[in-house]
Amino acid sequence: MNIFSQGNILLVEDSTTDADIAMMSIRKSGLRVSTEWVSNGLEALTYLRQAKEFDTPVDLMILDLKMPLMNGWELLGQMKEEELI
């Protein structure tokens, strides 16, 4: 069984061009997944907190490490601190 036959992907990417490419690649892969895109770590934290609250976990996160406001490393640290991972 494909673990991503029905799952949730969170794309965290500040570049619109890179996000478009990633989203197109996911669509073309044939995976039947829900994909959400946020443009920085702060938006990702908000999304992840809500996902935890409503018990709709993220199965895969594609994370840009170099972003404004909160970079990927800071996001990962905050996720660990809040037990979001």
Backbone hydrogen bonds in HBPLUS format (Angstrom, degrees):
<---DONOR---> <-ACCEPTOR-->    atom                        ^
c    i                          cat <-CA-CA->   ^        H-A-AA   ^      H-
h    n   atom  resd res      DA  || num        DHA   H-A  angle D-A-AA Bond
n    s   type  num  typ     dist DA aas  dist angle  dist       angle   num
A0005-SER N   A0002-ASN O   3.11 MM   3  5.36 149.3  2.20 122.5 118.6     1
A0034-SER N   A0007-GLY O   2.84 MM  27  6.22 166.4  1.85 165.4 165.8     2
A0059-ASP N   A0008-ASN O   2.81 MM  51  5.25 142.9  1.95 136.2 148.4     3
A0060-LEU N   A0008-ASN O   3.22 MM  52  6.62 147.2  2.33 155.1 158.1     4
A0009-ILE N   A0034-SER O   2.79 MM  25  6.14 166.8  1.80 166.1 170.0     5
A0036-GLU N   A0009-ILE O   2.93 MM  27  6.34 162.5  1.96 161.4 165.2     6
A0010-LEU N   A0060-LEU O   2.87 MM  50  6.36 157.2  1.93 155.5 163.2     7
A0062-ILE N   A0010-LEU O   2.84 MM  52  6.25 154.9  1.91 152.3 160.8     8
A0011-LEU N   A0036-GLU O   2.78 MM  25  6.05 173.6  1.79 168.7 171.0     9
A0038-VAL N   A0011-LEU O   2.92 MM  27  6.30 161.9  1.95 170.1 175.9    10
A0012-VAL N   A0062-ILE O   2.79 MM  50  6.08 173.9  1.80 173.9 173.7    11
A0064-ASP N   A0012-VAL O   2.90 MM  52  5.98 152.2  1.98 161.1 169.8    12
A0013-GLU N   A0038-VAL O   3.06 MM  25  6.49 156.8  2.11 163.8 162.4    13
A0019-ALA N   A0015-SER O   2.88 MM   4  6.08 157.2  1.93 150.6 157.8    14
A0020-ASP N   A0016-THR O   2.85 MM   4  6.04 157.0  1.90 148.0 154.1    15
A0021-ILE N   A0017-THR O   3.04 MM   4  6.32 159.0  2.08 150.0 155.4    16
A0022-ALA N   A0018-ASP O   2.94 MM   4  6.16 162.9  1.97 149.1 153.8    17
A0023-MET N   A0019-ALA O   2.84 MM   4  6.01 165.1  1.86 154.1 158.3    18
A0024-MET N   A0020-ASP O   2.91 MM   4  6.04 158.5  1.96 148.0 154.1    19
A0025-SER N   A0021-ILE O   2.94 MM   4  6.13 156.1  2.00 147.2 153.9    20
A0026-ILE N   A0022-ALA O   2.96 MM   4  6.22 155.6  2.02 149.5 155.9    21
A0027-ARG N   A0023-MET O   2.96 MM   4  6.22 163.9  1.99 150.1 154.3    22
A0028-LYS N   A0024-MET O   2.90 MM   4  6.08 163.5  1.92 152.1 156.6    23
A0029-SER N   A0025-SER O   3.01 MM   4  6.07 125.1  2.33 136.6 149.8    24
A0029-SER N   A0026-ILE O   3.18 MM   3  5.14 139.0  2.36  95.4 107.1    25
A0030-GLY N   A0027-ARG O   3.38 MM   3  6.00 161.6  2.41 113.1 117.6    26
A0044-ALA N   A0040-ASN O   3.05 MM   4  6.33 151.9  2.13 146.0 154.9    27
A0045-LEU N   A0041-GLY O   2.89 MM   4  6.16 154.4  1.96 147.9 153.7    28
A0046-THR N   A0042-LEU O   3.16 MM   4  6.44 160.8  2.20 146.4 150.6    29
A0047-TYR N   A0043-GLU O   2.98 MM   4  6.24 163.2  2.01 149.8 154.3    30
A0048-LEU N   A0044-ALA O   2.81 MM   4  6.02 165.7  1.83 157.4 161.1    31
A0049-ARG N   A0045-LEU O   2.87 MM   4  6.00 157.0  1.92 151.5 157.4    32
A0050-GLN N   A0046-THR O   3.10 MM   4  6.30 160.9  2.13 148.6 153.4    33
A0051-ALA N   A0047-TYR O   2.86 MM   4  6.10 155.4  1.92 149.2 157.1    34
A0052-LYS N   A0048-LEU O   2.94 MM   4  6.13 153.0  2.02 143.3 149.8    35
A0053-GLU N   A0049-ARG O   2.93 MM   4  6.16 160.7  1.96 146.9 152.6    36
A0054-PHE N   A0050-GLN O   2.90 MM   4  6.07 157.1  1.96 153.8 158.6    37
A0056-THR N   A0051-ALA O   2.79 MM   5  4.81 165.9  1.81 146.8 150.1    38
A0055-ASP N   A0052-LYS O   3.20 MM   3  4.95 162.4  2.23 101.1 105.6    39
A0072-GLY N   A0065-LEU O   3.02 MM   7  3.85 148.5  2.12 101.3 109.0    40
A0070-MET N   A0068-PRO O   2.72 MM   2  5.59 139.4  1.89 110.0  96.3    41
A0075-LEU N   A0071-ASN O   2.96 MM   4  6.24 156.8  2.01 153.3 160.7    42
A0076-LEU N   A0072-GLY O   2.93 MM   4  6.19 162.8  1.96 150.2 154.1    43
A0077-GLY N   A0073-TRP O   3.03 MM   4  6.28 157.4  2.08 146.2 152.2    44
A0078-GLN N   A0074-GLU O   2.95 MM   4  6.19 158.6  2.00 150.5 156.0    45
A0079-MET N   A0075-LEU O   2.81 MM   4  6.03 156.0  1.87 154.6 162.1    46
A0080-LYS N   A0076-LEU O   2.99 MM   4  6.21 154.6  2.06 146.2 152.4    47
A0081-GLU N   A0077-GLY O   2.96 MM   4  6.21 160.4  2.00 146.4 152.1    48
A0082-GLU N   A0078-GLN O   2.92 MM   4  6.10 153.2  2.00 148.4 154.8    49
A0084-LEU N   A0079-MET O   2.70 MM   5  4.77 170.7  1.71 151.6 152.1    50
A0083-GLU N   A0080-LYS O   3.10 MM   3  4.89 157.0  2.16 100.4 106.8    51
